[in-house]
C-alpha cells in the first residue's frame, strides 16, 4: 500500500477551558500534498503504548498551488496552496496523555498509516467564552 498522499507535522498543543472542561487542542500542518482533489485523513492520537485515545476523520478540500517558497540550505522548497494548511483536534484532558499520532489517507486515496511524535510546544491559552 502507498504512503499517505500528504505529509503531516504536529505544530503545538494548546490547553484551554471550554464549557467548564479543560481541553487540549492539537495543531497540525499538512504539506507536500501529492493529490489535488478532495482528500480524507484518518488522524489518531496514541498513548505511550501506541493505543488509540482519539480517532478523527478530517476532510481536506481540493487545492491548487499558488506559488512556492524557495529552498534554503536547511529546508526544501515549500509549496504555497490556496487553502489553509492547518488542522486541529480537540481532546478533553484525561488520565491517558497522547504521545504519538498516526495518520493515513482514506477513501479514494487509501494509504498505509504513518506514525509521528507529538513534539510541538504546549501553550496555555485564556478561557474560551
C-alpha angles and dihedrals in degrees: 000000000000125000118258116291091233136042120235128202129186108232105178146323120234123198119209143152117252125176091345094307130103112239134180118217113207111207121204135177124210123210143161093046109192099187119053101198129082111308136186125211127198106212121188129187110214134198124230091279091052094252117142118256095173135010125195138173114218122192116213118202124232111278142199128204111245098182142308144253109238119245122262130199091273103029132053123229112293122211120224113219132199090238136065109269096201124096132172143196126207121217128179111238109255143152095286115065120201115240101169138030130207129194142177137174114252137192117028093359097046114175143169119274121262124202128214140176121253093232103147120116125272117238128190112219133193118262117283111240 
